[in-house]
Amino acid sequence: MDEDRIALLRERCMGMPEATERVSHGEPAWFVRDKKMFAMTSQHHHDDRVGFWCAAPPGETAALVAESPERFFVPPYVGHRGWLGVYLDIETVDWKEISEIVADAYRCIAPQRLIAELDA
């Protein structure tokens, strides 16, 4: 099940304009133009959970974690910079919401030209 969910996450990340994937810190991660990371998996790396970490708009992490701590968390190392942790090992994953979270993460990192391409 974990690999299926990572594959679904991968589809969403790789659907972003000029997104690339490579291993970073031992986990699959996604970058804009192979330079700036916008999302990475977290597969039992820092705890026993499966999820991902991603860039998030200002205030979004605190709001989502307060609203649904069973689905969202502040990731170690990057959480203080506003990154969001999202659990994928929950019973039901809202893939429409995950798509929106990935797109928001991408928008936080990508240059304006690529954001315009995404929004077109």
PEURDA-V134440 format. One record per pair of residues at least 12 apart in sequence whose ideal C-beta (glycine too) atoms are under 10 Angstrom apart, sorted by sequence separation. I is the first residue (numbers start at 0). J is the second residue. D is the distance in whole Angstrom. If there is no record, write none. Layout:
I_J_D / I_J_D
This chain:
18_30_7 / 19_31_8 / 21_33_7 / 24_36_10 / 27_39_7 / 28_40_7 / 39_51_6 / 40_52_8 / 59_71_9 / 60_72_9 / 61_73_8 / 71_83_6 / 72_84_4 / 85_97_7 / 102_114_10 / 105_117_7 / 106_118_9 / 17_30_9 / 18_31_7 / 19_32_7 / 20_33_9 / 23_36_6 / 26_39_5 / 27_40_5 / 38_51_6 / 39_52_5 / 60_73_6 / 71_84_6 / 72_85_8 / 15_29_7 / 17_31_6 / 18_32_8 / 19_33_4 / 25_39_10 / 26_40_5 / 38_52_7 / 39_53_8 / 60_74_9 / 64_78_9 / 70_84_10 / 71_85_6 / 72_86_7 / 12_27_9 / 15_30_10 / 16_31_8 / 17_32_5 / 18_33_9 / 19_34_9 / 21_36_9 / 24_39_7 / 25_40_10 / 26_41_7 / 27_42_8 / 37_52_10 / 38_53_4 / 70_85_7 / 71_86_7 / 85_100_6 / 102_117_7 / 12_28_9 / 13_29_7 / 15_31_8 / 16_32_9 / 17_33_8 / 23_39_6 / 24_40_10 / 26_42_6 / 36_52_9 / 37_53_6 / 38_54_7 / 55_71_10 / 70_86_6 / 85_101_9 / 102_118_9 / 12_29_4 / 17_34_10 / 22_39_9 / 23_40_10 / 24_41_10 / 25_42_9 / 26_43_10 / 36_53_9 / 37_54_5 / 61_78_10 / 69_86_7 / 70_87_10 / 83_100_7 / 9_27_7 / 11_29_9 / 12_30_9 / 20_38_10 / 22_40_10 / 26_44_6 / 36_54_8 / 60_78_7 / 67_85_10 / 68_86_10 / 8_27_9 / 18_37_8 / 20_39_10 / 25_44_7 / 26_45_10 / 35_54_9 / 60_79_10 / 64_83_8 / 67_86_10 / 70_89_6 / 85_104_10 / 9_29_8 / 18_38_9 / 24_44_7 / 50_70_9 / 52_72_9 / 60_80_10 / 61_81_9 / 63_83_6 / 64_84_8 / 69_89_7 / 83_103_9 / 5_26_10 / 8_29_9 / 24_45_10 / 50_71_9 / 52_73_10 / 53_74_9 / 60_81_6 / 62_83_10 / 63_84_9 / 70_91_10 / 83_104_8 / 5_27_7 / 15_37_8 / 29_51_9 / 50_72_8 / 52_74_4 / 55_77_10 / 59_81_8 / 60_82_7 / 61_83_9 / 63_85_8 / 67_89_10 / 70_92_9 / 82_104_8 / 15_38_9 / 28_51_9 / 51_74_9 / 52_75_9 / 54_77_8 / 55_78_10 / 58_81_8 / 59_82_10 / 60_83_5 / 70_93_8 / 27_51_9 / 28_52_9 / 29_53_9 / 48_72_8 / 50_74_9 / 52_76_9 / 53_77_9 / 57_81_6 / 59_83_6 / 60_84_8 / 12_37_8 / 26_51_9 / 28_53_10 / 52_77_6 / 55_80_9 / 56_81_8 / 82_107_9 / 12_38_5 / 26_52_9 / 46_72_9 / 52_78_8 / 54_80_8 / 55_81_5 / 70_96_9 / 81_107_8 / 11_38_9 / 12_39_9 / 54_81_7 / 55_82_6 / 56_83_9 / 12_40_10 / 54_82_6 / 55_83_4 / 9_38_10 / 45_74_8 / 46_75_9 / 53_82_6 / 54_83_8 / 55_84_10 / 71_100_9 / 8_38_8 / 45_75_6 / 52_82_5 / 53_83_6 / 55_85_10 / 9_40_9 / 41_72_9 / 44_75_10 / 45_76_9 / 52_83_7 / 53_84_8 / 8_40_7 / 51_83_9 / 52_84_5 / 53_85_7 / 41_74_7 / 50_83_10 / 51_84_7 / 52_85_8 / 63_96_10 / 41_75_9 / 50_84_6 / 51_85_6 / 5_40_6 / 39_74_9 / 50_85_5 / 51_86_9 / 4_40_9 / 48_84_9 / 50_86_4 / 51_87_7 / 5_42_7 / 49_86_7 / 50_87_5 / 63_100_9 / 4_42_10 / 39_77_9 / 46_84_10 / 48_86_6 / 49_87_5 / 50_88_7 / 1_40_9 / 12_51_9 / 45_84_9 / 48_87_8 / 49_88_4 / 50_89_9 / 2_42_9 / 11_51_10 / 48_88_6 / 49_89_9 / 1_42_6 / 8_49_10 / 12_53_9 / 36_77_9 / 47_88_9 / 48_89_9 / 59_100_9 / 1_43_9 / 8_50_9 / 50_92_10 / 8_51_6 / 39_82_9 / 41_84_7 / 5_49_8 / 38_82_9 / 41_85_9 / 53_97_10 / 59_103_7 / 4_49_7 / 5_50_10 / 8_53_10 / 37_82_10 / 38_83_10 / 41_86_9 / 42_87_9 / 43_88_9 / 55_100_8 / 59_104_10 / 4_50_9 / 5_51_8 / 36_82_10 / 41_87_9 / 42_88_9 / 51_97_9 / 54_100_10 / 2_49_10 / 4_51_9 / 38_85_9 / 40_87_8 / 53_100_6 / 54_101_10 / 56_103_6 / 1_49_5 / 53_101_7 / 55_103_7 / 56_104_9 / 59_107_9 / 0_49_9 / 1_50_10 / 51_100_9 / 54_103_8 / 55_104_6 / 51_101_9 / 53_103_8 / 54_104_4 / 56_106_8 / 57_107_9 / 53_104_4 / 54_105_8 / 56_107_6 / 24_76_9 / 52_104_9 / 53_105_9 / 54_106_8 / 55_107_7 / 51_104_9 / 54_107_4 / 53_107_8 / 54_108_5 / 53_108_9 / 54_109_10 / 38_100_9 / 38_101_6 / 37_101_8 / 37_102_10 / 37_103_9 / 38_104_5 / 37_104_5 / 38_105_8 / 36_104_9 / 37_105_5 / 37_106_9 / 37_107_7 / 38_108_9 / 37_108_4 / 29_101_8 / 35_107_10 / 36_108_7 / 37_109_7 / 31_104_10 / 35_108_5 / 31_105_7 / 34_108_9 / 35_109_8 / 29_104_9 / 35_110_9 / 29_105_8 / 31_107_10 / 32_108_10 / 8_85_9 / 31_108_5 / 32_109_8 / 30_108_8 / 31_109_5 / 32_110_8 / 8_87_7 / 29_108_10 / 31_110_8 / 7_87_8 / 32_113_8 / 5_87_7 / 31_113_7 / 4_87_4 / 11_94_8 / 18_101_9 / 31_114_10 / 3_87_10 / 4_88_8 / 8_92_9 / 10_94_9 / 14_98_8 / 4_89_10 / 7_92_8 / 12_97_10 / 1_87_8 / 8_94_9 / 11_97_6 / 12_98_10 / 15_101_7 / 0_87_9 / 1_88_7 / 7_94_6 / 11_98_5 / 14_101_8 / 15_102_7 / 18_105_7 / 0_88_8 / 4_92_7 / 10_98_9 / 11_99_10 / 13_101_10 / 14_102_9 / 17_105_10 / 8_97_7 / 11_100_9 / 12_101_6 / 15_104_9 / 16_105_8 / 4_94_9 / 7_97_8 / 8_98_10 / 11_101_5 / 12_102_10 / 15_105_4 / 7_98_10 / 10_101_10 / 11_102_8 / 14_105_9 / 15_106_9 / 18_109_9 / 8_100_10 / 12_104_9 / 17_109_8 / 4_97_9 / 8_101_7 / 11_104_10 / 12_105_8 / 15_108_10 / 16_109_7 / 17_110_9 / 11_105_10 / 15_109_7 / 16_110_10 / 17_112_10 / 18_113_9 / 16_112_9 / 17_113_6 / 16_113_5 / 15_113_8 / 16_114_8 / 15_114_10 / 16_115_9 / 17_116_8 / 16_116_5 / 17_117_10 / 15_116_9 / 16_117_6 / 15_117_6 / 14_117_9 / 16_119_9
